[in-house]
Amino acid sequence: MIKEKLDQMPTSAKELLKFKEDNYLTTGEVINMVRQLEIEDRKKVIIPPQKEKPKYKSTSMSPKELRILANEIEEWEKYDKKRNDALKKQRHGVNIGEMMEEFIREASGLNEIPKQYRDKVYRHAWESGHACGYSEVYIHLQELVEIFN
């Protein structure tokens, strides 16, 4: 069967699991597809160029000049906030953390081990693999879940 491509960011782990099973994909392939979508979403964010903040021209400015400067600074602050919001959106993108955690927990079989151990096992897998991404967390989690089988 030809594997479909994940073309839009999923909204839940259940949706990811269904996509995985419908297309006979591995968990790693699904994780890589979600990661690629996340990267593409970040590239779509347009960052306005940085503008220099208006400055006082001299210490003896007239009241009219001070009002003009105050208006320019106010406009610059709005622009700077818009720019910072865009930078934050690009850095953090769509928050897929909770969805990916739920997907990995389900796909690895973690939800089938005794409830009292689940959080500890996941935490250990996270500490061991999160620096390398969700695929590595999944691999560590699979190894730990195997202990219970």
Beta strands, then each sheet from edge to edge (+ up, - down):
end
